């Protein structure tokens, strides 16, 4: 990650940040995917903060798919990530 990337992450407004905390389950994935779809309609960057010990595999892959389909660039920042996170 370059100094420019770090500066960009610091400048992303609060309303463009998503918090992923706790176990990744189907209901968690639906919530995150919904937010990614709404925010992903524009080309402004999104910051996804991850603090998770893992969870279910398929919901995690669904989140990955939503990130890949997002029109906006998504920067994932993990403070704790294990297993599927």
Secondary structure, 3 states (H helix, E strand, C coil): CCHHHHHHHHHCCHHHEEEEECCECHHHHHHHHHHHHHHCCCCCCEEEEEEECCECHHHHHHHHHHHHHCCCCEEEEEEEECCCC
